[in-house]
Amino acid sequence: MKALLLAALAALTLTTACKKEEESPTVAPMQVTGTFSGANEVPAVTTSATGNVSAT
């Protein structure tokens, strides 16, 4: 009985260890955009400077 249990446990261990891993899903790149101005600063400042950013 012990031999049968041991054989079943060994077979289960081998099938679990040899299981093919699933491929990880591809993730779309994240895109970030923003606009800079003095009014968006904390505290707000008076300036004519502005800017834009676009990052992936």
N, C-alpha and C positions, 0 to 999 in steps of 0.2 A: 504494500500500500504506500509506504514511504517513497519507494522508487518511482511509482506512478505519479505521485504528487510532485516529486523533484523533477521528473521529466516534463510534466505539464508546466511547472514554473519556469524551467529553462527554455522551453519553447515559447512561452509568453514573453519572456525577457528578450529573446532573440528577435521576435517579430516586432516588438516595440522599438528596440534599438535600431533595427534596420529600416524603419519606416522612412520613406522619402519626405523630406521637409517641403512644405508648401512654399512657393515663391512669394516674396513680399510684394504687395501691390505697388504699382508705380504711383507716385504722388506728383500732382501738377505743381510747378514752381509757384511760389507766392510772389505777387507783385505789389509793391508799396509805392504810393505817390504822395506828394505833399507840396504845399505852397507856404513860403515863408514871407512874413511881413512884420513890421514893427507892432502892428495892432495885435498880433498873435502872441507877443511876448508877455511874460508876467514879471513885473508890471509892464503895461503897454508903454511903448516909447514912440516918439515922433521921428520918423526917418523915411527917406524916399527909397531905401534899399528893399529889394524883394528877391525872391529866389524860388526855384522849383527843383524838385528831386523826383527821380523815377528809378526804383531799384527792383531787381529780380532776385 
